[in-house]
Amino acid sequence: MTQLLYAALLLSVVALSEACSCLERHPQEVYCGSHIVVRAKVLSQEEYARNFTRIFNLRILKTFKGSSRLNRTEGVQIYGSRQRSLLTKAYTTTFDSLCGVTLTNDKVYLITGRIWKGKLQLNLCNWNQEWAEITLRQRIGVKRFYGENCQCQISPCYTRRCEKLKGCGKSSGIHFNSCEWRHSYCLENADKTACSWRETTEYKNCTSAAMP
C-alpha cells in the first residue's frame, strides 16, 4: 500500500513538471517576507528518495534576520572556541517541479527561507543566490535598508487591504536583471507617508545605460 502511494505521488509530480512558478519579487520583498536571511556555506547535502527530501548542512557565516528563530531550528549546533558559530540544516524537495532548491557544496550563498514545524525550509520562490553574485547595493540592503523599509509596497496589491506605503511602482518590471532589483532599495520618506527608489550611483548608471 505504501509503495502504491509513493508511486501515485511520483506520477502526479511528473504530470506537474512545469508546476513551479513564482511571482518575481524585489529582494527587499523577499527579505521582508522571510523568517531567516543568512550568508551560509554549504558543507554537504543528502537526498532521501523515500520522502523526496533534500537536506543541506550549512555553516552560518552571518545572520541578517531571524537569529532567535534560527537558534531554535531543528538540527542547529553551536561550535567554535567561543561557541558563537552555528551549523544548521535546511530542507527542500528533490523535485524542481515542486520548487526544490539546488545548491552546490563548498559554495557560499545568501539564503532566505521560512521556518515550518521547526525546520528551515527553502524553495525556488525564496532568494537563494551565490554570495559572489550579490551586488554591493543588495549586500547593503540585507544588512540595513531592506529590513528598515518593509512597510513599502513594491509589487502591485490587488486586495482590499493594501495598507503599505506606495511610491515604488514597477517602472519596467521588477525582474532578476532590472536596475531596481540589482542596485536600489525602496525607502520610506521622512514623514513615513510614501516610499521611493533610492537613486544610487549604480542605479543611475544602470537606468542611463538602459535608455535608447
Backbone as JSON, one array per atom type, in Angstrom:
{
  "sequence": "MTQLLYAALLLSVVALSEACSCLERHPQEVYCGSHIVVRAKVLSQEEYARNFTRIFNLRILKTFKGSSRLNRTEGVQIYGSRQRSLLTKAYTTTFDSLCGVTLTNDKVYLITGRIWKGKLQLNLCNWNQEWAEITLRQRIGVKRFYGENCQCQISPCYTRRCEKLKGCGKSSGIHFNSCEWRHSYCLENADKTACSWRETTEYKNCTSAAMP",
  "N": [[0.83, -1.21, 0.0], [1.9, 1.23, 0.84], [3.95, 1.55, -1.05], [2.45, 1.81, -3.36], [1.23, 4.24, -2.84], [3.39, 6.05, -2.84], [4.2, 5.7, -5.47], [2.0, 6.71, -6.83], [2.13, 9.36, -6.02], [4.57, 10.09, -7.15], [3.96, 9.9, -9.89], [2.08, 11.93, -10.08], [3.7, 14.13, -9.6], [5.4, 14.06, -11.81], [3.53, 14.6, -13.78], [3.05, 17.21, -13.23], [5.19, 18.69, -14.15], [5.84, 21.25, -14.91], [5.01, 22.8, -12.85], [6.06, 24.54, -10.9], [6.05, 27.86, -10.26], [6.82, 31.23, -9.7], [6.02, 34.43, -8.42], [7.78, 37.24, -9.51], [9.65, 38.93, -7.28], [10.98, 41.84, -5.74], [14.21, 41.8, -4.15], [14.03, 43.05, -1.64], [11.36, 42.66, -0.91], [11.33, 39.88, -0.69], [13.13, 39.54, 1.41], [11.7, 40.83, 3.48], [9.52, 39.13, 3.71], [10.56, 36.79, 4.67], [11.49, 34.43, 7.22], [14.08, 33.84, 7.92], [17.25, 35.12, 7.07], [20.35, 34.65, 5.79], [23.96, 34.48, 5.39], [25.62, 31.78, 4.18], [27.61, 28.77, 4.13], [27.56, 25.9, 2.12], [28.05, 22.83, 3.4], [27.61, 20.08, 3.04], [25.28, 17.69, 1.63], [22.28, 15.7, 1.63], [20.13, 13.31, 0.06], [16.85, 11.98, 0.23], [15.1, 9.54, -1.07], [12.77, 8.3, -0.33], [11.0, 10.1, 0.92], [11.26, 12.22, -0.76], [13.05, 14.33, -0.14], [15.55, 16.8, 0.21], [18.38, 17.58, 2.09], [20.29, 20.17, 3.29], [23.41, 20.73, 4.78], [24.53, 23.34, 6.6], [26.91, 25.92, 7.24], [26.62, 28.69, 9.15], [27.54, 31.85, 8.32], [26.91, 34.51, 8.61], [24.22, 36.14, 10.12], [21.47, 37.86, 9.03], [18.81, 38.24, 9.51], [16.46, 36.98, 11.81], [17.8, 35.59, 13.93], [17.12, 34.57, 16.5], [15.05, 32.81, 15.89], [16.45, 31.07, 14.24], [18.21, 29.87, 16.02], [16.57, 28.09, 17.25], [15.87, 26.15, 15.45], [15.46, 22.89, 13.95], [18.16, 20.66, 14.17], [20.18, 22.49, 14.6], [23.46, 23.45, 15.61], [25.9, 24.58, 17.89], [29.17, 25.74, 17.58], [32.79, 26.1, 17.8], [35.46, 27.98, 19.41], [34.5, 30.02, 21.0], [31.89, 29.44, 21.07], [30.16, 30.65, 19.23], [29.54, 30.21, 16.63], [27.44, 28.73, 14.11], [26.02, 25.65, 13.03], [23.62, 24.36, 10.85], [20.61, 22.82, 9.51], [18.96, 22.78, 6.36], [15.95, 22.41, 4.54], [14.48, 21.01, 1.59], [12.47, 20.1, -1.29], [13.17, 17.35, -3.5], [12.29, 17.68, -6.04], [12.31, 19.67, -8.88], [10.01, 20.57, -10.07], [8.32, 21.02, -7.99], [9.33, 23.22, -6.84], [11.84, 22.75, -5.71], [15.09, 23.36, -4.34], [18.39, 23.77, -5.6], [21.65, 23.58, -4.53], [25.23, 24.08, -4.38], [27.85, 22.18, -3.04], [30.36, 23.49, -0.8], [30.18, 26.09, -1.63], [29.37, 29.56, -1.04], [26.4, 31.13, -0.06], [23.75, 33.58, -0.26], [21.0, 33.06, 1.64], [17.55, 32.73, 1.94], [14.65, 31.96, 3.82], [11.87, 30.16, 5.31], [10.52, 29.18, 8.49], [9.12, 26.12, 9.23], [7.33, 23.93, 11.11], [9.49, 23.78, 12.85], [11.68, 23.53, 11.19], [14.07, 24.79, 8.85], [12.99, 25.85, 5.84], [13.45, 25.76, 2.34], [12.75, 27.1, -0.91], [12.27, 27.57, -4.49], [11.07, 30.01, -4.75], [12.11, 31.58, -2.86], [14.92, 33.77, -2.16], [17.79, 32.67, -3.11], [21.04, 32.75, -3.65], [24.33, 32.72, -5.05], [26.81, 34.17, -3.0], [28.89, 35.64, -4.12], [27.72, 36.71, -6.35], [25.99, 38.6, -5.47], [25.06, 41.95, -5.53], [26.69, 45.1, -4.63], [24.81, 46.95, -3.6], [22.69, 45.26, -2.96], [23.87, 43.82, -0.92], [24.21, 45.81, 1.0], [21.55, 46.32, 1.34], [20.49, 43.93, 2.57], [21.86, 44.06, 4.93], [20.92, 46.38, 6.1], [18.94, 48.35, 4.84], [16.73, 46.97, 3.63], [15.32, 45.65, 5.73], [14.55, 47.83, 7.28], [12.56, 49.01, 5.87], [10.17, 47.66, 5.37], [7.55, 48.41, 5.21], [7.02, 49.46, 2.78], [5.35, 49.37, -0.35], [5.96, 47.39, -3.11], [5.51, 45.38, -5.21], [2.42, 45.21, -7.1], [-0.66, 45.61, -5.32], [-3.62, 43.87, -5.03], [-5.68, 43.34, -3.36], [-8.25, 44.14, -0.91], [-7.11, 45.08, 1.34], [-4.74, 46.96, 1.25], [-2.33, 48.19, 2.73], [0.25, 49.1, 2.82], [2.89, 51.52, 2.19], [2.9, 53.49, -0.73], [4.62, 54.18, -3.89], [6.84, 53.06, -5.03], [6.56, 51.92, -7.69], [6.52, 49.48, -10.39], [8.69, 50.31, -12.67], [9.7, 49.3, -15.13], [9.1, 46.73, -14.84], [9.91, 44.54, -12.31], [12.46, 42.51, -12.41], [14.9, 39.84, -12.53], [17.29, 40.98, -13.56], [16.82, 43.69, -13.51], [17.27, 47.26, -13.04], [16.27, 48.26, -10.62], [16.1, 45.94, -9.09], [18.78, 45.1, -8.79], [20.27, 47.31, -7.94], [19.02, 49.12, -6.17], [16.97, 50.34, -3.4], [13.75, 50.38, -1.86], [12.62, 53.05, -0.16], [11.2, 54.54, 2.8], [9.84, 57.87, 3.1], [10.78, 60.85, 4.98], [8.54, 61.63, 6.44], [7.16, 59.33, 6.6], [5.05, 58.73, 4.87], [5.04, 57.91, 2.27], [6.88, 56.06, -0.24], [9.99, 55.67, -2.08], [12.26, 54.92, -4.81], [15.68, 54.56, -4.02], [18.07, 56.44, -5.51], [20.81, 55.32, -6.24], [24.31, 55.59, -7.17], [25.01, 53.43, -8.82], [22.48, 52.66, -9.64], [21.62, 54.89, -11.13], [23.51, 54.83, -13.2], [22.82, 52.4, -14.34], [20.13, 52.78, -15.21], [20.56, 54.83, -17.03], [22.11, 53.56, -18.95], [20.23, 51.84, -19.91], [18.52, 53.36, -21.37], [17.31, 54.26, -24.65]],
  "CA": [[0.0, 0.0, 0.0], [2.79, 2.39, 0.91], [4.64, 1.68, -2.33], [1.48, 2.34, -4.32], [1.02, 5.65, -2.51], [4.54, 6.81, -3.33], [4.17, 5.64, -6.93], [0.98, 7.65, -7.28], [2.65, 10.71, -5.8], [5.6, 10.32, -8.15], [3.29, 10.14, -11.17], [1.46, 13.26, -10.03], [4.78, 15.11, -9.72], [5.82, 14.06, -13.21], [2.49, 15.26, -14.56], [3.11, 18.64, -12.93], [6.61, 19.02, -14.34], [6.01, 22.69, -15.07], [4.12, 23.38, -11.85], [6.67, 25.55, -10.06], [6.12, 29.21, -10.8], [6.89, 32.21, -8.61], [5.95, 35.85, -8.77], [9.08, 37.9, -9.36], [9.59, 39.95, -6.23], [12.24, 42.52, -5.44], [14.87, 41.21, -2.99], [13.53, 43.66, -0.41], [10.11, 41.98, -0.58], [11.67, 38.53, -0.24], [13.72, 39.72, 2.74], [10.66, 41.16, 4.45], [8.61, 38.0, 3.86], [11.29, 35.61, 5.12], [11.8, 34.3, 8.64], [15.52, 33.72, 8.08], [18.12, 35.6, 5.99], [21.72, 34.38, 6.25], [25.04, 34.1, 4.47], [25.98, 30.45, 4.67], [28.38, 27.87, 3.26], [27.01, 24.55, 2.04], [29.08, 21.86, 3.76], [27.27, 18.8, 2.43], [23.85, 17.52, 1.44], [21.8, 14.33, 1.46], [18.81, 13.17, -0.54], [16.09, 10.84, 0.71], [14.11, 9.25, -2.11], [11.52, 7.82, 0.26], [10.09, 11.23, 1.14], [11.57, 13.27, -1.74], [13.61, 15.45, 0.62], [16.98, 17.11, 0.15], [18.77, 18.3, 3.3], [21.59, 20.85, 3.2], [24.11, 21.04, 6.03], [25.03, 24.69, 6.39], [27.64, 26.69, 8.25], [26.13, 30.06, 9.1], [28.64, 32.82, 8.39], [26.36, 35.79, 9.06], [22.76, 36.16, 10.18], [20.93, 39.2, 8.8], [17.45, 38.29, 10.04], [15.91, 35.76, 12.4], [18.78, 34.83, 14.72], [16.48, 33.83, 17.58], [14.35, 31.68, 15.26], [17.46, 30.13, 13.74], [18.77, 29.13, 17.16], [15.6, 27.08, 17.7], [15.51, 25.25, 14.37], [15.9, 21.5, 14.07], [19.49, 20.35, 13.65], [21.16, 23.55, 14.84], [24.55, 23.13, 16.53], [26.82, 25.68, 18.15], [30.54, 25.23, 17.62], [33.82, 27.13, 17.86], [36.07, 28.19, 20.72], [33.65, 30.92, 21.78], [30.51, 28.98, 20.93], [29.41, 31.7, 18.54], [29.28, 29.81, 15.25], [26.31, 27.82, 14.01], [25.75, 24.71, 11.96], [22.2, 24.05, 10.84], [20.12, 22.09, 8.36], [17.89, 23.4, 5.58], [15.2, 21.35, 3.87], [13.76, 21.33, 0.36], [12.07, 18.9, -2.01], [14.1, 16.96, -4.56], [11.67, 17.91, -7.33], [12.29, 21.03, -9.4], [8.62, 20.91, -10.38], [7.68, 21.46, -6.74], [10.13, 24.35, -6.37], [13.01, 22.33, -4.96], [16.28, 24.2, -4.48], [19.67, 23.1, -5.84], [22.83, 24.33, -4.1], [26.48, 23.36, -4.62], [28.72, 22.05, -1.86], [31.55, 24.32, -0.65], [29.95, 27.46, -2.08], [28.72, 30.45, -0.07], [25.16, 31.67, -0.61], [22.74, 34.29, 0.5], [19.88, 32.13, 1.74], [16.35, 33.2, 2.64], [13.71, 30.86, 3.98], [10.86, 30.25, 6.36], [10.51, 28.08, 9.44], [7.87, 25.36, 9.26], [7.47, 22.79, 12.02], [10.82, 23.8, 13.45], [12.72, 23.3, 10.19], [14.31, 25.84, 7.87], [12.52, 25.36, 4.55], [13.86, 26.54, 1.18], [12.17, 26.78, -2.21], [12.73, 28.43, -5.57], [10.47, 31.34, -4.63], [12.99, 32.35, -1.97], [16.1, 34.37, -2.8], [18.96, 31.87, -2.77], [21.97, 33.12, -4.71], [25.73, 32.73, -4.62], [27.18, 35.44, -2.4], [29.76, 36.36, -5.05], [26.88, 37.35, -7.36], [25.17, 39.62, -4.82], [25.64, 43.27, -5.8], [27.01, 45.93, -3.47], [23.59, 47.53, -3.02], [21.94, 44.18, -2.34], [24.54, 43.5, 0.36], [23.83, 46.88, 1.93], [20.13, 46.13, 1.6], [20.23, 42.88, 3.57], [22.46, 44.47, 6.19], [20.24, 47.51, 6.73], [17.8, 49.08, 4.29], [15.56, 46.14, 3.38], [14.58, 45.42, 6.96], [14.03, 49.08, 7.82], [11.56, 49.59, 4.97], [9.21, 46.62, 5.0], [6.22, 49.0, 5.04], [6.9, 49.98, 1.42], [4.72, 48.5, -1.33], [6.7, 47.33, -4.37], [4.63, 44.68, -6.14], [1.04, 45.7, -7.03], [-1.57, 44.99, -4.36], [-4.95, 43.79, -5.64], [-6.67, 43.01, -2.35], [-8.88, 45.29, -0.28], [-6.26, 45.54, 2.44], [-3.44, 47.41, 0.74], [-2.0, 49.16, 3.76], [1.64, 49.54, 2.76], [3.13, 52.82, 1.58], [3.12, 53.39, -2.17], [5.61, 55.08, -4.47], [7.88, 52.29, -5.73], [5.94, 51.09, -8.72], [7.41, 48.77, -11.3], [8.9, 51.18, -13.82], [9.79, 48.49, -16.35], [9.01, 45.35, -14.4], [10.99, 44.13, -11.41], [12.91, 41.17, -12.75], [16.2, 39.49, -11.97], [18.37, 41.86, -14.02], [16.39, 45.08, -13.59], [18.08, 48.21, -12.26], [15.74, 48.31, -9.26], [16.43, 44.68, -8.41], [20.2, 44.94, -8.52], [21.01, 48.49, -7.49], [18.26, 50.12, -5.42], [16.08, 49.93, -2.33], [12.55, 51.2, -1.75], [12.75, 53.65, 1.17], [10.19, 55.47, 3.31], [10.27, 59.26, 3.23], [10.96, 61.29, 6.37], [7.23, 61.7, 7.08], [6.58, 57.98, 6.59], [3.77, 58.78, 4.16], [5.22, 57.33, 0.94], [8.21, 55.46, -0.47], [10.57, 55.92, -3.41], [13.51, 54.21, -5.06], [16.92, 55.26, -3.74], [18.82, 56.56, -6.76], [22.24, 55.15, -6.01], [25.14, 55.81, -8.35], [24.88, 52.26, -9.69], [21.13, 52.69, -10.21], [21.6, 55.92, -12.18], [24.28, 54.32, -14.34], [22.06, 51.31, -14.94], [18.98, 53.31, -15.94], [21.07, 55.6, -18.17], [22.54, 52.61, -19.98], [19.05, 51.17, -20.46], [17.77, 54.29, -22.23], [17.69, 54.16, -26.06]],
  "C": [[0.87, 1.26, 0.0], [3.5, 2.63, -0.41], [3.72, 2.24, -3.39], [1.25, 3.83, -4.1], [2.15, 6.5, -3.05], [4.58, 6.81, -4.85], [3.15, 6.62, -7.49], [1.46, 9.09, -7.12], [3.7, 11.06, -6.84], [4.99, 10.63, -9.51], [2.65, 11.52, -11.2], [2.5, 14.35, -10.16], [5.25, 15.21, -11.15], [4.81, 14.8, -14.07], [2.52, 16.76, -14.37], [4.52, 19.17, -13.12], [6.86, 20.5, -14.51], [5.27, 23.45, -13.99], [4.74, 24.52, -11.06], [6.74, 26.89, -10.78], [6.04, 30.18, -9.63], [6.7, 33.61, -9.17], [7.32, 36.46, -8.56], [8.94, 39.04, -8.36], [10.97, 40.55, -6.03], [12.88, 41.86, -4.21], [14.39, 41.78, -1.66], [12.24, 42.98, 0.04], [10.38, 40.57, -0.06], [12.25, 38.58, 1.17], [12.61, 39.92, 3.77], [9.71, 39.99, 4.7], [9.26, 36.74, 4.4], [11.46, 35.62, 6.64], [13.31, 34.39, 8.88], [16.22, 34.29, 6.86], [19.56, 35.46, 6.49], [22.68, 34.31, 5.07], [25.6, 32.8, 5.01], [26.77, 29.67, 3.63], [27.74, 26.49, 3.3], [28.14, 23.55, 2.29], [28.85, 20.52, 3.07], [25.76, 18.75, 2.26], [23.52, 16.04, 1.26], [20.43, 14.36, 0.81], [18.16, 11.89, -0.03], [14.94, 10.59, -0.25], [12.76, 8.87, -1.52], [10.52, 8.95, 0.49], [10.44, 12.44, 0.29], [12.15, 14.53, -1.08], [15.11, 15.57, 0.37], [17.33, 17.96, 1.37], [20.17, 18.87, 3.1], [22.15, 21.05, 4.61], [24.88, 22.34, 5.83], [25.89, 25.17, 7.56], [27.2, 28.14, 8.11], [27.3, 31.01, 9.3], [28.17, 34.17, 8.89], [24.84, 35.69, 9.04], [22.28, 37.6, 10.05], [19.52, 39.35, 9.38], [17.11, 36.93, 10.66], [16.86, 34.95, 13.25], [18.12, 34.01, 15.82], [15.71, 32.63, 17.04], [15.34, 30.61, 14.82], [18.02, 29.27, 14.87], [17.85, 28.03, 17.66], [15.23, 26.08, 16.61], [16.08, 23.85, 14.6], [17.28, 21.32, 13.45], [20.53, 21.41, 13.91], [22.2, 23.1, 15.86], [25.43, 24.36, 16.68], [28.23, 25.1, 18.25], [31.51, 26.4, 17.68], [34.3, 27.36, 19.28], [35.22, 29.08, 21.61], [32.17, 30.57, 21.68], [29.62, 30.02, 20.25], [29.04, 31.33, 17.1], [28.2, 28.75, 15.21], [26.44, 26.89, 12.82], [24.26, 24.43, 12.0], [21.85, 23.29, 9.58], [19.02, 22.89, 7.68], [17.27, 22.34, 4.7], [14.52, 21.88, 2.61], [13.31, 20.02, -0.26], [13.1, 18.59, -3.09], [13.55, 17.25, -5.94], [11.72, 19.38, -7.73], [10.87, 21.49, -9.65], [7.84, 21.38, -9.17], [8.53, 22.51, -6.05], [11.29, 23.93, -5.47], [14.23, 23.16, -5.31], [17.51, 23.32, -4.71], [20.8, 24.02, -5.43], [24.07, 23.45, -4.27], [27.33, 23.33, -3.36], [29.93, 22.97, -1.96], [31.39, 25.73, -1.21], [29.18, 28.24, -1.02], [27.54, 31.13, -0.74], [24.52, 32.68, 0.34], [21.51, 33.4, 0.48], [18.75, 32.79, 2.51], [15.38, 32.03, 2.74], [12.74, 31.12, 5.11], [10.94, 29.01, 7.25], [9.14, 27.42, 9.42], [8.11, 24.09, 10.06], [8.9, 22.65, 12.54], [11.97, 23.59, 12.49], [12.85, 24.5, 9.26], [14.01, 25.28, 6.49], [12.93, 26.32, 3.45], [13.05, 26.13, -0.03], [12.59, 27.81, -3.23], [12.15, 29.83, -5.5], [11.19, 32.19, -3.59], [14.1, 32.99, -2.81], [17.31, 33.61, -2.29], [19.96, 32.02, -3.9], [23.39, 33.09, -4.18], [26.12, 34.12, -4.13], [28.05, 36.28, -3.34], [28.97, 37.11, -6.11], [26.01, 38.46, -6.78], [25.82, 40.98, -5.02], [25.92, 44.03, -4.51], [25.74, 46.44, -2.81], [22.69, 46.46, -2.4], [22.56, 43.8, -1.0], [24.2, 44.55, 1.41], [22.36, 46.74, 2.31], [19.87, 45.1, 2.68], [20.81, 43.25, 4.92], [21.64, 45.56, 6.89], [18.91, 47.9, 6.09], [16.56, 48.22, 4.03], [14.7, 46.02, 4.63], [13.96, 46.67, 7.55], [12.86, 49.63, 7.01], [10.55, 48.55, 4.48], [7.79, 47.16, 4.84], [6.02, 49.56, 3.64], [6.28, 48.93, 0.49], [5.51, 48.55, -2.63], [5.87, 46.63, -5.44], [3.21, 45.22, -6.01], [0.23, 44.92, -6.0], [-2.98, 45.03, -4.93], [-6.03, 43.42, -4.63], [-7.27, 44.29, -1.76], [-8.01, 45.87, 0.83], [-4.86, 45.84, 1.91], [-2.96, 48.54, 1.63], [-0.57, 49.68, 3.69], [1.77, 50.85, 1.99], [3.51, 52.66, 0.11], [4.21, 54.35, -2.63], [6.7, 54.37, -5.24], [7.23, 51.35, -6.73], [6.97, 50.42, -9.59], [7.59, 49.59, -12.56], [8.96, 50.4, -15.12], [9.7, 47.01, -16.01], [10.19, 44.98, -13.52], [11.35, 42.69, -11.76], [14.37, 41.03, -12.35], [17.32, 40.46, -12.35], [17.96, 43.33, -14.09], [17.26, 45.97, -12.71], [17.6, 48.28, -10.82], [16.15, 47.08, -8.47], [17.88, 44.68, -7.93], [20.83, 46.12, -7.78], [20.22, 49.49, -6.65], [17.46, 49.47, -4.3], [14.88, 50.87, -2.35], [12.48, 51.73, -0.32], [11.58, 54.56, 1.52], [10.73, 56.89, 3.31], [10.31, 59.64, 4.71], [9.64, 61.32, 7.14], [6.54, 60.35, 7.19], [5.19, 57.96, 5.96], [3.85, 58.15, 2.78], [6.63, 56.77, 0.85], [8.7, 55.82, -1.86], [11.85, 55.13, -3.55], [14.7, 55.1, -4.71], [17.76, 55.25, -5.02], [20.32, 56.52, -6.46], [23.01, 55.42, -7.3], [25.0, 54.66, -9.34], [23.51, 52.23, -10.37], [21.04, 53.71, -11.34], [22.36, 55.45, -13.41], [23.51, 53.25, -15.09], [20.9, 51.84, -15.77], [19.43, 54.14, -17.14], [21.48, 54.68, -19.31], [21.36, 51.93, -20.64], [18.27, 52.05, -21.4], [18.25, 54.17, -23.68], [18.5, 55.37, -26.5]]
}
